[in-house]
Amino acid sequence: MIFILQKEKEFDLDILIIKKLIEDNKYIHSYIEMKLDDFYEIKENKKQLKSANDFSKDFFNYIPMGTIDFVNSYFKIFHNTQMNALEIPNILKTDEFLKRKYSIVKAYNIPKKGEYFIKDATQLKSFSYTGELSYLLYDGIFEESKKRFDTSLHLNPNHLYQVSEIVNVLSEYRIFIVDEQIYSITHYNGDPTIFPDINLIKKANSLYMTQKDYPKSYDMDVMITPKGTAIIEIHPVLFSTGLYHNLHGSKFLYAFQDGKNYILNHNTKSSEFSNF
């Protein structure tokens, strides 16, 4: 496998981890380094490049590693697609795995008052908000509540949004699933002595495996609240896959190929779940 590592992030620890894994397995894997601007230059000058066709064919099989813009630009230019936000698969949207009030809704169905966590479920890592709602702005219309006007959320009427109850988070972990099995568990926030319910995680993975769009390798973020372990979100390896500087073996590199295969073959969109 050949990786394209984002050059602007050469001092990023996640990139350094991947470099080390590749270099330790240099007879199987290799990498080149590119800047985001290189993709745009290739796109603009494609017809002028002498070996543009061969160059594109080579890049078709490469695996990008970097920021969301970097990776999405690769898929847009060479595969004419972009990654959808997955959030939580429908089969796992149950009280057992959510342990909170949770929904995926259109902008106009977001509650007009109250305290919530709100996140764009259409565009990756573009918007999130936690707190009290005073008024919403979408489609050029102000929706006013009786609260003080101290919050303004500019929402896209064509996007879906995750709306969930604000809960007391005691600890958070990232679970790496590689080749359908739990590969690594990394603590990244809160009390590191409060551990997640591993049986619940195994059950969630087993249920998810029954779906046609199962990504085979992915990461699952979970939180531990007073109600127990709950899924925060799931995303395929490649996007939003902060490694949290954990140690990973050479097998982990193949998770990025699984992530790319998921994007090209499934790329499931967050579906509208219900009104909140």
GIWO-V131722 format. One record per run of one state. SS is the DSSP state (A for helix, B for strand, O for the rest). FROM is the first residue (numbers start at 1). TO is the last residue. Records with the same first field share a line. If there is no record, write none. Layout:
BEGIN
SS = FROM-TO ; FROM-TO
END
This chain:
BEGIN
O = 1-1 ; 10-12 ; 25-29 ; 35-35 ; 45-45 ; 49-51 ; 61-62 ; 66-67 ; 80-89 ; 93-94 ; 99-101 ; 110-113 ; 121-127 ; 134-134 ; 139-140 ; 145-151 ; 156-159 ; 166-168 ; 179-180 ; 191-197 ; 209-217 ; 226-227 ; 237-249 ; 266-276
B = 2-6 ; 30-34 ; 63-65 ; 102-106 ; 114-120 ; 128-133 ; 135-138 ; 141-144 ; 152-155 ; 160-165 ; 169-178 ; 181-190 ; 218-225 ; 228-236
A = 7-9 ; 13-24 ; 36-44 ; 46-48 ; 52-60 ; 68-79 ; 90-92 ; 95-98 ; 107-109 ; 198-208 ; 250-265
END
